[in-house]
Amino acid sequence: MKVVVTGGAGFIGANLSRALRRQPQVTEVVVVDDFSTGKRSNLTDPGVSVVEGSILDLAALDQAFVSATSVVHLAARPSVPRSISDPVASHEANASGTVAVLEAARRHGVGHVVVASSSSVYGANPTLPKHEDLTPQPLSPYAASKLATEAYALAYQQSFGLGVLAFRFFNVFGPLQDAGHAYAAVIPAFVSAALADEPLPVHGDGLQTRDFTFVDSLTSVLVDAVLRQVTYERPVNLAFGGRTDLLTVIGLLEDILGHALKRQHSEPRAGDVRDSQADQTLLRELFPQIAPTDLVTGLEATVDWFVNGRN
């Protein structure tokens, strides 16, 4: 089984590539990445081959997709604030890029494509927990582009018979997730600041809630989806129903590190959702064997990577 991972040098993609390489059924893993946000240093397994290029580079896709069994499409221009700064770039990478990936899959007879959407598509819809039948109400260009990602994938399933599984990711965190840029996700930003004895950056009052998903839990689902060639006719939440506010996360980090942490509050960010929590009913129906890592264990592993790992 040959598996292609677009965006495979990124945080999630690199963790997934490593997990796929441990599966005896997977004979080849190919990463497609232009290294605009992903890192070469994340690709430490010599058994993972790399095609350098954007997902808008059709030649790169054609090179990677030959004889592929499955494609896991993770490549994207991430971040809500980044999309507000440059909405066209987010559209081109996330919406047009997804069409390019789906067309390449059709050209090469790939039978199975998993795509990464986002919980941000729920946006202004206040219902909790978020279930897949809710009407999406995106609050940012990023969220709209991820809604386009899943919509195109599912439309290709209906129009062309391409086997598709569209996941909505919720606040994934863990090793390999960097904090060294202005658009860093909240947990790496907190851990990095804490270890540098700097105030933790909190946008708003810190009582906004998230359904944090440890990266190993997510990659376990993705690997199972690839091995069993799981498809579904509508989007599927990929999170496990947690709901934790940011001040509680800071408290857990204080317990792990053994000392109080300074914090610096600023104005809420445009486009950010106030509360997020997944309804995991459909996920559990499709993947009943998955046992997710709890938040504290995931935070401990993340802190350990920041302190000792970095590879």
NUTILUM-955775 format. One record per residue (C-alpha): residue in one letter; x, y, z. Coordinates in steps of 0.2 Angstrom, whole numbers, plus 5000, padded with zeros to 4 digits. Example, Ala and Ser with C-alpha at 12.3 -4.5 7.8 and 13.67 -1.06 7.14 Angstrom:
<pts>
a506249785039 s506849955036 
</pts>
This chain:
<pts>
m500050005000 k500750174995 v500150325004 v500450504999 v500350635013 t500150815006 g500850945019 g501850795026 a503250905033 g502050995044 f501650955062 i500250835059 g500950775043 a502650725050 n501850635065 l500650545053 s502050495041 r503050415056 a501450325061 l501150255044 r502950195042 r502650085057 q501149995048 p501749835039 q500349855026 v501050025021 t502549995009 e502850175004 v502550345011 v502750495000 v502650675006 v502250824996 d502750985003 d503451154998 f504151185015 s503251355017 t502751305034 g503351125036 k505151085041 r506350965033 s506950925050 n505250845054 l505550715041 t506850605050 d506350435044 p507350385029 g505950275023 v504850425019 s505250495001 v504950684998 v504250774982 e504650954985 g503251064978 s501651154981 i499951064979 l499651194965 d501151114956 l500250984945 a501950904940 a502350884959 l500650804962 d500850694946 q502550634952 a501950584969 f500250504965 v500850374953 s500250204960 a499650274976 t498250184986 s497750324997 v498050514999 v497950605015 h497750785011 l498450895025 a499251035015 a498451205019 r498851385023 p498451375041 s497851505054 v496351615056 p497351775058 r498451735043 s496851715032 i496251885038 s497951965033 d497851885016 p496251795012 v496651764993 a498151664998 s497151555010 h495851524996 e497151474983 a498051354995 n496551285004 a495151284991 s496051284974 g497451174981 t496151044986 v495351044969 a497151014962 v497350864974 l495650784969 e496050804951 a497750724953 a496950584962 r495750564948 r497050564935 h498050424943 g496650314949 v496850344967 g495450254976 h495450344993 v495750524999 v495650585016 v495450775018 a495750895033 s494451015036 s494251115053 s493051145067 s493151325062 v491851295049 y490551295063 g490951475067 a489551575074 n488351435077 p488251435096 t487651255098 l488751145109 p489351015106 k489551035088 h488750895078 e488950875059 d487150915055 l487351095061 t487351235048 p489151295046 q489351485049 p491151525045 l491851685054 s493551695044 p494251665027 y495151525034 a493551435040 a492751475023 s494151395014 k494151235024 l492251225021 a492651235003 t493951095006 e492750975013 a491351025001 y492450994985 a492950824992 l491250764995 a490650834979 y491950734970 q491450574979 q489650604973 s490150654955 f491550544951 g491450394963 l493050444972 g493150374989 v493250515002 l493350545020 a493250725026 f493750755044 r493450915054 f495050935066 f494851025083 n496351105090 v497650975088 f499250995098 g500850895102 p502650865098 l503350945082 q502051095083 d503151245083 a502851415092 g504151515083 h502951625073 a501651755075 y500251635071 a500751495083 a499351385090 v498851415108 i499651265117 p501451285109 a501351475112 f500951445130 v502251305133 s503651405123 a503251565134 a503251465150 l504851385147 a505651555142 d504951635158 e503851755148 p502051795150 l500851675142 p499851765128 v498051765131 h496851835119 g495251895128 d494751835145 g495451655144 l493751585147 q493551535129 t493451345127 r494251215115 d494151035112 f496050995112 t496550835103 f498250765106 v499150725089 d499350545093 s497550525095 l497150605078 t498550505069 s497850345076 v496150385067 l496950435051 v498050275050 d496550165053 a495550265040 v496950235027 l497150045032 r495250015031 q494950135017 v493550215027 t492350335017 y490850435022 e489550535013 r489750695025 p491050775036 v491550685052 n492150775068 l493950715073 a493950755092 f493350675108 g492150795116 g493250885128 r492951065133 t494351155142 d494551345144 l496251425142 l496451475160 t496251285165 v497551245152 i498751365160 g498351295177 l498751115171 l500451185164 e500751255181 d500551085189 i501651005176 l503051135177 g502851155196 h502751345197 a501551485193 l501551565176 k501351745171 r500051785158 q499751935147 h497951975141 s497552065125 e496052095115 p495151945107 r495651905089 a494551935075 g493751775068 d494051675083 v492651555089 r492151585107 d491851405112 s492151235103 q491751055108 a491450905096 d490050785096 q491050625094 t489550505091 l489850485072 l491750465075 r491450325087 e490350235075 l491650235062 f493150215073 p492550115089 q494250055094 i495150215096 a495650265114 p496150445114 t497550515125 d496950625139 l497350815140 v498550805154 t499550665147 g499650755130 l500250915138 e501550815148 a502150745131 t502150915123 v503150995137 d504450855136 w504650875118 f504951065120 v506251025134 n507050865127 g506450815110 r506450945096 n506550805083 
</pts>
